[in-house]
Amino acid sequence: MSSPTTTRPRSVVARLALAAVLAAGGLLAGPAGVAQAASPYERGPAPTTAILEASRGPFATASQSVSSLGVVGFGGGVIYYPTSTSEGTFGAIAISPGFTASWSSISWLGPRIASHGFVVIGIETNTRLDQPDSRGRQLLAALDYLTERSSVRSRIDSSRLAVAGHSMGGGGSLEAASSRPSLQAAVPLAPWNTDKSWSELRVPTLIIGGESDSVAPVATHSVPFYNSIPASAEKAYLELNGASHFFPQTTNTPTARQMVAWLKRFVDDDTRYEQFLCPGPSGSQIQEYRNTCPSA
């Protein structure tokens, strides 16, 4: 005999299912009352190539310095955040510079990413010589500071966090993502690490490498890192044509465009940005692009 559930008319079951999803915030009413999937974390206008390639996104931002004397586990830094609070809380990302470098070497990324609706902390490391495992722990300490103690903590959704970094900072972002699988995204830039296998990684990861990198050659760093991450984690690899190891140290539009799109897609669960990930970027500045398309 069929159970009461299986004998219900399909229309009743459909209405119950729709009601449950609406109650969970998974659907929004679209034109003519048609239900459309949407993330409750979407922030800002519908994305365009022009918006992603502009020097600033749609949100006005402010910044504040963080003294090393007032924090534990990392060396201070700078916080960048949207000044608006009308759209609710934002996801947050911690970014580490590379070996012997300070945050100022890649600081253009702070306001650029924040202006798309994120709280960003660019960290100073405890020492300029810290290795990737140490930088990974410092990135996580910075995220904990942001969400628990910083003056902007009320602007942050602590369930939507990410990490990134350059060179050893990029290797550190892999370490952080490995040890904290609850992170929503990781973006290593020209990453360096002696560990070549990241099969345990479950965090959506975008790796950006430079074709002409002689410090962390893509053949022995970025590519093996990417190949070792399981496809189930969601991953992408962008290789910049002719770029050296130091491409993140000057404003780089392909890097910013893809980085923002990745963070919006996975930190904000904003599927409007899927179009920039799959099939992905092309053109004279791009040597190669790989992705686990489609991720939607």
LINZITA-V954594 format. One record per helix or strand of 3 or more residues. SS is the DSSP state (h for helix, s for strand). FROM is the first residue (numbers start at 1). LEN is the number of residues. Records with the same first field share a line. If there is no record, write none. Layout:
BEGIN
SS=FROM-LEN, FROM-LEN
END
This chain:
BEGIN
h=10-14, 31-3, 49-5, 68-3, 103-4, 108-7, 132-17, 153-3, 168-12, 222-7, 231-3, 247-3, 253-14, 271-6
s=27-3, 35-3, 61-6, 77-6, 90-7, 118-6, 156-11, 185-5, 205-6, 235-6, 286-6
END
